[in-house]
Amino acid sequence: MTFLRWLETAFLFPGDIVVQKLGVTVEEDGGILRSFINMCVWGVVTGTIAFYAL
C-alpha cells in the first residue's frame, strides 16, 4: 500500500503545488484546478515521451 500512496502523491504533486501557491483550498476549488494542472503537466510528459519513442 505504501507504493500506491507514493504513486498517488507523485501524480498529484504538480496540481498540489499550484493550488498551494495560489492559496486555494481543496474545498474552495473542488479539485478542478488541480485536475487541470495535472492533466496539462502529465499530458506534456506523456506526449514528449511518445514523440521521442516514435
BAKEDO-5085 format. One record per residue: x, y, z of N, C-alpha, C, O in turn. Coordinates in steps of 0.001 Angstrom, whole numbers, padded with zeros to 6 digits, always signed. Layout:
XYZXYZXYZXYZ ...
//
This chain:
+000814-001202+000000+000000+000000+000000+000851+001256+000000+000413+002292-000500 +002048+001190+000545+002876+002390+000561+003282+002794-000853+003435+003981-001142 +003456+001809-001733+003785+002134-003123+002641+002881-003787+002867+003851-004510 +001426+002440-003549+000269+003122-004130+000107+004532-003569-000270+005448-004299 +000385+004711-002297+000319+006041-001685+001374+006951-002294+001104+008119-002574 +002582+006418-002501+003646+007190-003124+003282+007557-004561+003526+008682-004996 +002698+006609-005298+002296+006843-006680+001221+007924-006760+001271+008789-007634 +000262+007875-005860-000780+008894-005811-000188+010273-005528-000556+011254-006175 +000711+010346-004581+001351+011616-004231+002148+012159-005413+002122+013361-005680 +002847+011293-006111+003658+011724-007255+002789+012265-008386+003135+013277-008994 +001675+011614-008675+000813+012058-009767+000071+013342-009443-000210+014131-010346 -000250+013570-008190-000987+014772-007802-000080+015943-007431-000569+017046-007184 +001222+015720-007389+002171+016733-006937+002101+018052-007717+002052+019106-007084 +002095+018050-009062+002078+019335-009775+000849+020182-009434+000971+021385-009205 -000306+019572-009401-001527+020304-009079-001551+020785-007644-002030+021883-007361 -001042+019977-006742-000995+020375-005333-000114+021598-005128-000458+022490-004353 +001014+021644-005815+001931+022776-005684+001274+024058-006185+001377+025097-005533 +000607+024000-007324-000046+025198-007881-001154+025680-006963-001272+026879-006714 -001962+024770-006462-003065+025142-005570-002516+025768-004283-003081+026740-003782 -001433+025223-003751-000829+025786-002543-000256+027172-002810-000408+028068-001980 +000400+027366-003950+000984+028664-004282-000097+029732-004471+000119+030900-004145 -001246+029337-004992-002344+030282-005181-003131+030519-003896-003931+031451-003822 -002910+029689-002897-003608+029836-001627-005058+029383-001680-005894+029886-000930 -005360+028446-002552-006712+027932-002715-006819+026607-001967-005944+025751-002091 -007876+026437-001199-008084+025165-000513-008824+024204-001427-009449+024620-002402 -008750+022925-001112-009434+021913-001916-010949+022126-001854-011650+021879-002835 -011450+022578-000715-012883+022810-000577-013344+023950-001488-014431+023881-002061 -012527+024998-001624-012879+026115-002493-012790+025726-003964-013610+026153-004777 -011817+024936-004293-011537+024604-005681-012375+023432-006177-012782+023414-007339 -012634+022475-005332-013355+021284-005752-012508+020332-006576-013031+019362-007123 -011217+020589-006676-010322+019717-007427-010230+020043-008904-009474+019390-009623 -010980+021038-009387-010985+021349-010814-009638+021909-011261-009075+021454-012256 -009123+022886-010535-007843+023486-010907-006716+022472-010794-005859+022389-011674 -006715+021708-009725-005676+020694-009530-005721+019663-010646-004676+019260-011156 -006908+019235-011030-007047+018259-012109-006569+018824-013440-005921+018126-014220 -006892+020098-013699-006471+020732-014949-004952+020817-015029-004364+020496-016062 -004318+021245-013949-002859+021364-013930-002213+019992-014111-001269+019842-014887 -002721+019000-013399-002167+017647-013527-002327+017126-014951-001412+016502-015488 -003484+017377-015568-003724+016917-016930-002731+017573-017896-002188+016908-018777 -002499+018866-017729-001555+019570-018602-000129+019056-018418+000559+018767-019397 +000308+018943-017186+001681+018506-016918+001910+017089-017420+002863+016838-018158 +001049+016165-017027+001275+014775-017415+000984+014545-018892+001520+013608-019483 +000141+015388-019503-000072+015310-020947+001176+015684-021722+001521+015036-022710 +001856+016738-021269+003103+017152-021912+004180+016087-021726+004914+015770-022662 +004270+015545-020532+005274+014496-020266+005010+013279-021148+005928+012757-021780 +003771+012834-021190+003416+011659-021980+003596+011923-023476+004095+011069-024208 +003190+013106-023918+003356+013469-025333+004818+013524-025734+005183+013079-026822 +005655+014067-024864+007082+014142-025157+007700+012747-025255+008494+012469-026153 +007330+011891-024335+007849+010513-024371+007379+009809-025631+008165+009118-026280 +006114+009971-025988+005582+009329-027196+006253+009879-028454+006539+009133-029390 +006500+011189-028467+007143+011804-029640+008545+011244-029846+008924+010923-030972 +009312+011126-028779+010678+010619-028910+010716+009114-029093+011716+008589-029583 +009672+008406-028722+009637+006955-028902+009352+006567-030362+009665+005459-030797 +008758+007497-031095+008439+007177-032499+009607+007437-033339+009553+007234-034552 
//
